[in-house]
Amino acid sequence: MREHGPTVGGGYGPPPPVAGPPGAGDWPIERREAWLQERITSGRTNGSLNRREASRAQSTLDDIKATQARMMRHSHGRLRDDDRERLNERLSRLSDMLRGERAPWAR
């Protein structure tokens, strides 16, 4: 066995390469949300986001997640294409706000 599990016939292999920020359509919504959560947590830890910036970003992400849950309840557990597009637009705006050392709303 190798470090990351068997590579022949076992379906294992090295982990996927670490990617930069996800764009709309590149990653599923849940993966984008997880990536942004990690970015907020990391920014809080390493000081690239101050408490106010991190709080605002977290509040925005929480609102996106709540909106997604509401949309899914109304659509019997599935997201419609237009709902998915709206969520991806909001996630992209949040990602843009977090890009760089400081969030633009704190400047």
DOPALO-370465 format. One record per atom (N, C-alpha, C, O): residue number from 1; atom name; x, y, z. Coordinates in steps of 0.02 Angstrom, whole numbers, plus 50000, padded with zeros to 5 digits. Layout:
 resi name    xx    yy    zz
  NUM   CA     X     Y     Z
...
//
This chain:
 resi name    xx    yy    zz
    1    N 50041 49942 50000
    1   CA 50000 50000 50000
    1    C 50044 50062 50000
    1    O 50096 50065 50032
    2    N 50022 50111 49964
    2   CA 50058 50174 49962
    2    C 50030 50221 50015
    2    O 49983 50204 50050
    3    N 50059 50278 50019
    3   CA 50039 50327 50069
    3    C 49965 50344 50067
    3    O 49934 50353 50119
    4    N 49936 50348 50007
    4   CA 49866 50367 49999
    4    C 49822 50308 49981
    4    O 49767 50317 49955
    5    N 49844 50248 49994
    5   CA 49805 50189 49979
    5    C 49827 50157 49915
    5    O 49871 50183 49880
    6    N 49797 50100 49898
    6   CA 49817 50065 49837
    6    C 49799 50107 49776
    6    O 49749 50142 49775
    7    N 49842 50101 49724
    7   CA 49829 50140 49664
    7    C 49803 50098 49607
    7    O 49779 50125 49557
    8    N 49808 50033 49613
    8   CA 49785 49991 49558
    8    C 49722 49953 49580
    8    O 49725 49915 49628
    9    N 49668 49965 49546
    9   CA 49607 49928 49559
    9    C 49569 49947 49621
    9    O 49511 49926 49630
   10    N 49598 49987 49666
   10   CA 49565 50005 49728
   10    C 49527 50070 49725
   10    O 49489 50087 49770
   11    N 49537 50107 49672
   11   CA 49503 50170 49666
   11    C 49534 50226 49707
   11    O 49507 50281 49709
   12    N 49590 50211 49740
   12   CA 49624 50262 49779
   12    C 49680 50291 49738
   12    O 49696 50265 49684
   13    N 49709 50341 49761
   13   CA 49766 50373 49728
   13    C 49784 50434 49768
   13    O 49758 50446 49822
   14    N 49828 50473 49741
   14   CA 49846 50534 49777
   14    C 49786 50581 49781
   14    O 49742 50578 49739
   15    N 49786 50623 49831
   15   CA 49730 50670 49837
   15    C 49729 50717 49776
   15    O 49780 50727 49744
   16    N 49671 50744 49761
   16   CA 49668 50790 49705
   16    C 49710 50852 49719
   16    O 49720 50869 49777
   17    N 49735 50885 49667
   17   CA 49776 50944 49679
   17    C 49735 50998 49713
   17    O 49675 51004 49702
   18    N 49768 51037 49753
   18   CA 49735 51092 49787
   18    C 49722 51147 49735
   18    O 49768 51169 49701
   19    N 49661 51167 49730
   19   CA 49643 51217 49680
   19    C 49634 51285 49714
   19    O 49627 51290 49775
   20    N 49635 51335 49674
   20   CA 49623 51403 49697
   20    C 49549 51411 49710
   20    O 49512 51362 49715
   21    N 49527 51473 49714
   21   CA 49457 51485 49729
   21    C 49412 51457 49675
   21    O 49426 51463 49615
   22    N 49358 51426 49695
   22   CA 49312 51397 49646
   22    C 49271 51450 49612
   22    O 49254 51501 49641
   23    N 49256 51437 49549
   23   CA 49212 51482 49512
   23    C 49145 51449 49503
   23    O 49138 51388 49512
   24    N 49096 51487 49485
   24   CA 49030 51460 49474
   24    C 49033 51407 49420
   24    O 49062 51418 49367
   25    N 49005 51350 49433
   25   CA 49004 51296 49384
   25    C 49063 51248 49390
   25    O 49060 51192 49366
   26    N 49117 51270 49423
   26   CA 49176 51227 49431
   26    C 49166 51176 49486
   26    O 49184 51118 49479
   27    N 49137 51197 49541
   27   CA 49127 51155 49599
   27    C 49053 51154 49617
   27    O 49017 51203 49603
   28    N 49029 51101 49649
   28   CA 48960 51101 49675
   28    C 48953 51156 49728
   28    O 49002 51176 49759
   29    N 48893 51179 49738
   29   CA 48880 51233 49786
   29    C 48907 51216 49855
   29    O 48937 51258 49888
   30    N 48895 51155 49878
   30   CA 48917 51136 49945
   30    C 48993 51139 49952
   30    O 49018 51158 50005
   31    N 49029 51122 49899
   31   CA 49102 51125 49902
   31    C 49126 51198 49903
   31    O 49173 51214 49938
   32    N 49092 51241 49865
   32   CA 49109 51312 49866
   32    C 49097 51341 49935
   32    O 49137 51380 49960
   33    N 49040 51321 49966
   33   CA 49025 51346 50034
   33    C 49079 51323 50083
   33    O 49101 51362 50125
   34    N 49100 51260 50078
   34   CA 49151 51234 50123
   34    C 49217 51271 50112
   34    O 49253 51286 50161
   35    N 49234 51285 50049
   35   CA 49297 51320 50034
   35    C 49294 51390 50064
   35    O 49343 51413 50093
   36    N 49238 51424 50056
   36   CA 49232 51492 50083
   36    C 49233 51491 50159
   36    O 49261 51536 50190
   37    N 49203 51439 50190
   37   CA 49205 51433 50263
   37    C 49277 51426 50286
   37    O 49298 51458 50334
   38    N 49316 51386 50251
   38   CA 49387 51377 50268
   38    C 49424 51443 50259
   38    O 49468 51459 50299
   39    N 49408 51480 50207
   39   CA 49441 51544 50194
   39    C 49426 51593 50250
   39    O 49471 51630 50273
   40    N 49365 51595 50273
   40   CA 49345 51640 50328
   40    C 49381 51620 50392
   40    O 49409 51662 50427
   41    N 49381 51555 50407
   41   CA 49414 51530 50468
   41    C 49489 51544 50465
   41    O 49518 51566 50514
   42    N 49519 51531 50408
   42   CA 49590 51543 50399
   42    C 49607 51617 50405
   42    O 49656 51635 50437
   43    N 49566 51659 50374
   43   CA 49577 51731 50378
   43    C 49573 51757 50450
   43    O 49611 51801 50469
   44    N 49527 51730 50487
   44   CA 49520 51748 50557
   44    C 49582 51728 50596
   44    O 49607 51765 50639
   45    N 49607 51667 50582
   45   CA 49664 51640 50617
   45    C 49729 51676 50599
   45    O 49769 51692 50643
   46    N 49740 51688 50534
   46   CA 49804 51718 50514
   46    C 49804 51794 50513
   46    O 49855 51824 50498
   47    N 49747 51824 50530
   47   CA 49745 51897 50536
   47    C 49731 51934 50471
   47    O 49729 51995 50471
   48    N 49720 51898 50417
   48   CA 49705 51932 50354
   48    C 49634 51961 50355
   48    O 49617 52004 50314
   49    N 49593 51937 50401
   49   CA 49526 51966 50412
   49    C 49522 51985 50486
   49    O 49538 51945 50530
   50    N 49501 52046 50500
   50   CA 49492 52064 50570
   50    C 49425 52036 50593
   50    O 49388 52005 50554
   51    N 49409 52047 50656
   51   CA 49348 52018 50684
   51    C 49285 52042 50647
   51    O 49240 52002 50633
   52    N 49282 52105 50631
   52   CA 49223 52133 50596
   52    C 49217 52104 50526
   52    O 49162 52086 50505
   53    N 49272 52100 50490
   53   CA 49270 52072 50422
   53    C 49249 51999 50423
   53    O 49207 51978 50383
   54    N 49278 51961 50469
   54   CA 49261 51890 50474
   54    C 49188 51881 50493
   54    O 49154 51837 50467
   55    N 49164 51923 50539
   55   CA 49094 51918 50560
   55    C 49047 51933 50502
   55    O 48997 51899 50492
   56    N 49062 51985 50464
   56   CA 49020 52002 50407
   56    C 49021 51947 50354
   56    O 48969 51929 50326
   57    N 49081 51920 50339
   57   CA 49086 51866 50290
   57    C 49049 51804 50314
   57    O 49014 51772 50274
   58    N 49055 51788 50378
   58   CA 49021 51729 50406
   58    C 48945 51739 50402
   58    O 48909 51693 50385
   59    N 48922 51798 50418
   59   CA 48851 51813 50415
   59    C 48824 51806 50344
   59    O 48770 51779 50333
   60    N 48863 51830 50296
   60   CA 48844 51824 50225
   60    C 48840 51751 50204
   60    O 48792 51730 50172
   61    N 48891 51711 50223
   61   CA 48891 51641 50206
   61    C 48834 51604 50240
   61    O 48801 51562 50208
   62    N 48821 51619 50302
   62   CA 48764 51587 50338
   62    C 48698 51603 50304
   62    O 48654 51560 50299
   63    N 48690 51665 50280
   63   CA 48629 51685 50245
   63    C 48622 51647 50179
   63    O 48567 51627 50160
   64    N 48677 51637 50144
   64   CA 48676 51599 50081
   64    C 48654 51527 50095
   64    O 48612 51500 50058
   65    N 48681 51498 50147
   65   CA 48663 51429 50165
   65    C 48590 51424 50185
   65    O 48556 51376 50167
   66    N 48565 51473 50222
   66   CA 48494 51472 50242
   66    C 48449 51480 50181
   66    O 48397 51448 50176
   67    N 48469 51523 50135
   67   CA 48431 51532 50073
   67    C 48429 51468 50033
   67    O 48377 51449 50006
   68    N 48486 51433 50030
   68   CA 48489 51370 49994
   68    C 48442 51319 50026
   68    O 48406 51284 49990
   69    N 48442 51315 50092
   69   CA 48398 51267 50126
   69    C 48325 51283 50112
   69    O 48285 51238 50101
   70    N 48308 51347 50113
   70   CA 48239 51369 50099
   70    C 48219 51350 50027
   70    O 48165 51325 50015
   71    N 48264 51364 49980
   71   CA 48250 51347 49910
   71    C 48240 51272 49902
   71    O 48196 51250 49864
   72    N 48280 51232 49936
   72   CA 48274 51160 49931
   72    C 48209 51135 49962
   72    O 48178 51088 49936
   73    N 48187 51165 50017
   73   CA 48124 51145 50047
   73    C 48066 51159 50000
   73    O 48020 51118 49994
   74    N 48068 51215 49966
   74   CA 48014 51233 49920
   74    C 48015 51192 49856
   74    O 47965 51188 49821
   75    N 48072 51161 49841
   75   CA 48078 51122 49779
   75    C 48086 51047 49793
   75    O 48115 51011 49753
   76    N 48061 51025 49851
   76   CA 48061 50954 49869
   76    C 48131 50924 49871
   76    O 48142 50869 49845
   77    N 48179 50960 49900
   77   CA 48246 50934 49911
   77    C 48294 50943 49853
   77    O 48350 50918 49856
   78    N 48273 50977 49802
   78   CA 48318 50989 49744
   78    C 48321 51063 49729
   78    O 48274 51100 49744
   79    N 48376 51084 49699
   79   CA 48382 51154 49678
   79    C 48364 51159 49604
   79    O 48387 51119 49564
   80    N 48324 51208 49588
   80   CA 48310 51221 49518
   80    C 48371 51256 49487
   80    O 48412 51284 49524
   81    N 48376 51255 49421
   81   CA 48433 51286 49388
   81    C 48439 51360 49404
   81    O 48495 51385 49415
   82    N 48384 51396 49404
   82   CA 48387 51468 49418
   82    C 48406 51481 49491
   82    O 48440 51531 49505
   83    N 48385 51438 49537
   83   CA 48405 51445 49607
   83    C 48480 51432 49614
   83    O 48515 51469 49649
   84    N 48504 51381 49580
   84   CA 48575 51365 49582
   84    C 48617 51424 49554
   84    O 48669 51440 49582
   85    N 48592 51454 49501
   85   CA 48627 51511 49472
   85    C 48630 51570 49521
   85    O 48682 51602 49528
   86    N 48574 51585 49554
   86   CA 48573 51639 49602
   86    C 48620 51626 49660
   86    O 48656 51672 49683
   87    N 48621 51564 49685
   87   CA 48667 51548 49740
   87    C 48740 51554 49718
   87    O 48781 51580 49755
   88    N 48755 51530 49658
   88   CA 48823 51535 49633
   88    C 48845 51608 49624
   88    O 48903 51624 49636
   89    N 48799 51651 49604
   89   CA 48815 51722 49598
   89    C 48832 51752 49666
   89    O 48880 51790 49672
   90    N 48793 51735 49716
   90   CA 48806 51760 49784
   90    C 48872 51733 49811
   90    O 48910 51770 49843
   91    N 48886 51669 49799
   91   CA 48949 51640 49821
   91    C 49008 51673 49786
   91    O 49061 51684 49816
   92    N 49000 51689 49722
   92   CA 49053 51723 49685
   92    C 49066 51793 49713
   92    O 49124 51813 49720
   93    N 49013 51829 49730
   93   CA 49022 51896 49760
   93    C 49058 51891 49827
   93    O 49102 51932 49841
   94    N 49040 51842 49868
   94   CA 49074 51833 49932
   94    C 49148 51815 49921
   94    O 49191 51841 49955
   95    N 49161 51771 49874
   95   CA 49230 51753 49858
   95    C 49270 51814 49835
   95    O 49327 51823 49856
   96    N 49240 51856 49794
   96   CA 49273 51916 49771
   96    C 49288 51963 49829
   96    O 49341 51994 49831
   97    N 49242 51968 49877
   97   CA 49252 52010 49935
   97    C 49310 51985 49978
   97    O 49346 52025 50008
   98    N 49319 51920 49981
   98   CA 49371 51891 50023
   98    C 49439 51889 49989
   98    O 49490 51877 50021
   99    N 49440 51900 49924
   99   CA 49503 51897 49887
   99    C 49550 51952 49911
   99    O 49528 52008 49924
  100    N 49612 51936 49916
  100   CA 49661 51985 49939
  100    C 49671 51981 50013
  100    O 49642 51939 50047
  101    N 49713 52026 50038
  101   CA 49729 52024 50109
  101    C 49672 52050 50153
  101    O 49660 52023 50207
  102    N 49638 52101 50129
  102   CA 49585 52130 50169
  102    C 49521 52131 50129
  102    O 49522 52139 50068
  103    N 49466 52121 50163
  103   CA 49402 52124 50130
  103    C 49386 52196 50111
  103    O 49400 52242 50150
  104    N 49357 52209 50052
  104   CA 49345 52277 50030
  104    C 49300 52318 50074
  104    O 49305 52379 50075
  105    N 49254 52286 50112
  105   CA 49208 52325 50153
  105    C 49243 52355 50213
  105    O 49214 52398 50247
  106    N 49305 52334 50227
  106   CA 49340 52360 50286
  106    C 49388 52417 50268
  106    O 49419 52446 50312
  107    N 49394 52431 50204
  107   CA 49442 52483 50183
  107    C 49414 52552 50191
  107    O 49448 52601 50176
//
